[in-house]
Amino acid sequence: MRVHAPVHLRWGDLDAYNHVNNVELMRVLEEARVRVFWRSDDHSDGIDQGMALIDAEPGAETLTLVARHEVEYRKPISYQRAPLDVQIWIGRIGGASLDVCYEVFTQDGDEPAACAATTVVLVNAETGSPRRVSANERRAWQDYAEGPIEFTGRR
């Protein structure tokens, strides 16, 4: 199962070619990931909260650190008023990490404009050491597990 996270573009996200800049696409992915994984009392955006198990408040016991990103741009993303549909699922759950997978769709796209994967490591905030994925997290996140991204540019 995938979670759909709508993320609006900003006019400043465009580069000189009138497409979303690669750095700004990383911001879009981060925004979607935070809204999907971090607990919130505000559910007005309609995002499925089934993956939202991470406490992001100051003093939280767990940090989520990005260990790796991989992005494949399949077509340019131009400015649009409707939000991008960032679809998120989990491609792998490890001992202390997980691979978050994304497909980014524009309002007129049947095919993703970009695909990406982020390896996130769960870290104990007090010790700075990786901490294991809990049984509760594993159970909840397993509902959102799907195969990993098939990057087409690999040789």
C-alpha positions as CSV (number, residue, x, y, z in Angstrom):
1,M,0.0,0.0,0.0
2,R,1.2,3.5,-0.8
3,V,0.7,6.8,1.0
4,H,-0.2,9.8,-1.2
5,A,1.4,13.0,0.0
6,P,0.3,16.1,-1.9
7,V,3.1,18.7,-2.0
8,H,2.7,22.1,-3.6
9,L,5.4,23.6,-5.7
10,R,6.7,27.1,-5.2
11,W,7.5,29.5,-8.0
12,G,11.1,29.7,-6.7
13,D,11.5,25.9,-7.2
14,L,12.0,26.5,-10.9
15,D,15.4,26.7,-12.5
16,A,16.5,28.7,-15.5
17,Y,15.0,26.1,-17.8
18,N,11.5,26.6,-16.2
19,H,11.7,23.1,-14.6
20,V,11.8,22.1,-10.9
21,N,15.5,22.3,-9.9
22,N,17.0,19.0,-8.7
23,V,17.8,20.5,-5.3
24,E,14.2,21.6,-4.9
25,L,13.0,18.1,-5.8
26,M,14.9,16.8,-2.8
27,R,13.0,19.4,-0.7
28,V,9.7,18.0,-2.1
29,L,10.7,14.5,-1.2
30,E,11.8,15.6,2.3
31,E,8.5,17.4,2.8
32,A,6.5,14.3,1.8
33,R,8.6,12.0,3.9
34,V,8.3,14.2,7.0
35,R,4.5,14.5,6.6
36,V,4.1,10.7,6.2
37,F,6.5,9.5,9.0
38,W,6.2,12.1,11.7
39,R,3.3,12.0,14.1
40,S,1.0,15.0,14.0
41,D,-2.2,16.1,15.6
42,D,-3.1,18.0,12.4
43,H,-4.8,15.6,10.0
44,S,-6.3,18.3,7.8
45,D,-4.1,17.3,4.8
46,G,-5.8,13.9,4.6
47,I,-2.6,11.9,4.5
48,D,-2.9,8.3,5.8
49,Q,-1.3,8.3,9.2
50,G,-0.5,4.6,9.3
51,M,3.3,5.2,8.9
52,A,3.4,8.2,11.2
53,L,5.2,6.6,14.1
54,I,8.1,9.0,14.6
55,D,7.9,11.6,17.3
56,A,9.6,14.8,15.9
57,E,9.1,17.0,19.0
58,P,12.1,18.5,20.7
59,G,13.5,16.0,23.1
60,A,12.2,13.0,21.1
61,E,14.0,9.7,21.8
62,T,14.6,8.9,18.1
63,L,16.2,10.8,15.3
64,T,15.7,9.9,11.7
65,L,19.0,10.4,9.8
66,V,19.3,10.2,6.0
67,A,22.1,7.8,5.0
68,R,21.6,7.8,1.3
69,H,19.5,9.2,-1.6
70,E,19.1,8.1,-5.1
71,V,16.9,9.9,-7.6
72,E,16.0,9.2,-11.2
73,Y,14.5,12.0,-13.2
74,R,12.2,10.7,-15.9
75,K,10.7,13.9,-17.3
76,P,10.9,17.6,-16.4
77,I,8.5,18.9,-13.8
78,S,7.1,22.3,-14.7
79,Y,5.3,24.6,-12.4
80,Q,1.7,23.6,-11.6
81,R,-0.9,25.0,-9.2
82,A,-2.2,21.6,-8.2
83,P,0.1,19.7,-5.8
84,L,2.4,17.0,-6.9
85,D,1.2,13.5,-5.9
86,V,4.2,12.0,-4.1
87,Q,3.5,8.3,-3.6
88,I,5.5,6.8,-0.7
89,W,6.1,3.2,0.3
90,I,8.7,1.1,2.1
91,G,11.0,-0.9,-0.2
92,R,13.0,-2.5,2.6
93,I,12.9,-2.7,6.4
94,G,16.3,-3.5,7.9
95,G,17.5,-3.9,11.5
96,A,17.9,-0.1,12.2
97,S,17.1,1.4,8.8
98,L,14.5,1.4,6.1
99,D,14.4,2.4,2.4
100,V,11.7,4.9,1.7
101,C,10.6,4.8,-2.0
102,Y,8.9,7.6,-3.9
103,E,7.2,8.2,-7.2
104,V,6.4,11.8,-8.1
105,F,3.4,12.4,-10.4
106,T,2.4,15.7,-11.9
107,Q,-1.3,16.6,-12.4
108,D,-1.2,15.4,-16.1
109,G,1.1,12.5,-15.7
110,D,0.3,8.8,-16.0
111,E,3.9,7.9,-15.5
112,P,6.1,9.2,-12.7
113,A,8.2,12.3,-13.4
114,A,10.7,11.2,-10.9
115,C,11.5,8.1,-8.8
116,A,13.6,8.1,-5.7
117,A,14.8,6.1,-2.7
118,T,16.1,7.3,0.6
119,T,17.7,5.1,3.3
120,V,16.7,6.4,6.7
121,V,18.5,5.2,9.9
122,L,16.8,5.3,13.2
123,V,19.1,6.8,15.8
124,N,18.9,6.9,19.6
125,A,19.0,10.7,20.3
126,E,20.7,10.3,23.6
127,T,23.6,8.0,22.5
128,G,23.8,8.9,18.8
129,S,23.9,5.2,18.0
130,P,21.5,3.4,15.5
131,R,18.6,1.8,17.3
132,R,16.6,-1.2,16.1
133,V,13.3,-0.9,14.4
134,S,10.8,-1.8,17.1
135,A,8.3,-4.7,16.7
136,N,5.4,-2.1,16.6
137,E,7.1,-0.1,13.9
138,R,7.9,-3.2,11.8
139,R,4.3,-4.4,12.1
140,A,2.8,-1.0,11.0
141,W,5.4,-0.3,8.3
142,Q,5.0,-3.8,6.8
143,D,1.5,-2.8,5.6
144,Y,3.2,-0.3,3.4
145,A,6.0,-2.6,2.1
146,E,6.3,-3.0,-1.6
147,G,9.1,-3.9,-3.9
148,P,12.0,-1.4,-4.2
149,I,12.3,1.2,-6.9
150,E,13.4,-0.2,-10.3
151,F,15.8,2.5,-11.5
152,T,16.0,2.3,-15.3
153,G,19.3,4.2,-15.6
154,R,21.4,1.4,-14.0
155,R,23.8,-0.5,-16.2
